[in-house]
Amino acid sequence: MHRRAALVPNVLQLLLGISGLSTLFLLTLYTQQVLGYTPLQAGAAYLPLAAGVAGASAVASRLVGRTGPRPLAIAGLAAATVAMTLLGHASPAAGYWTSVLPAMVILGLGAGLSFVSITTAALERVDDAAAGLASGLLSTTVQIGGAVGVTVLAGVVATWRSNGLLASGVAPLAAQAGGLQVAFLLAAAVSAAAALVAVFALQRGTGAPAAAAATPAAPGLAA
């Protein structure tokens, strides 16, 4: 495997795991603890995001052979950054339809574009004998990123910010929302960093050899 061809997509996948998978966990906390949704309602609230992932993945699988993975990865990561930034400024008083739904749709579109393009970039220069290893490494990387992101953003940052707001006399619900908003904004910063890595480090390519193999890489966010 070419070192750069393998390294850069895995770095992108790591950063996307940190930002994207942690955002899904934070969204679950937000819908249930801030908006007061039941688990069933929170699950239903994710349907637009899942639809966005599925639609964007299908479109990206068709386009990546023409454009190569780089522009799709940049567009997807930029969209994910916008979505996380919107969530970082979401107002609990505005509710789901105004402050959360638009961000979920954009996040789904960004995730679909990102996972397909990053997977394609990771596999397009890999020999057939090493394709399984490269794919497994990519899957492991995103799971590691998700674990790190949930631990740091949800377990440390959001809790620290919420406790600080509570200590200053802010109401519990507002403190909970404030902690999650800071975590969303940090996730957006990580996603923006990934977009910059894609701009400056991801190699240009046709994307044709691995276009068919790209679609299965998105289940982490589709869930």
PERAHU-V406740 format. One record per helix or strand. SS is the DSSP state (H for helix, E for strand). FROM is the first residue (numbers start at 1). TO is the last residue. If there is no record, write none. Layout:
BEGIN
ss->(SS | SS)
from->(FROM | FROM)
to->(TO | TO)
END
This chain:
BEGIN
ss->(H | H | H | H | H | H | H | H | H | H)
from->(3 | 39 | 47 | 69 | 92 | 101 | 128 | 172 | 211 | 215)
to->(34 | 45 | 67 | 88 | 99 | 123 | 167 | 201 | 213 | 222)
END
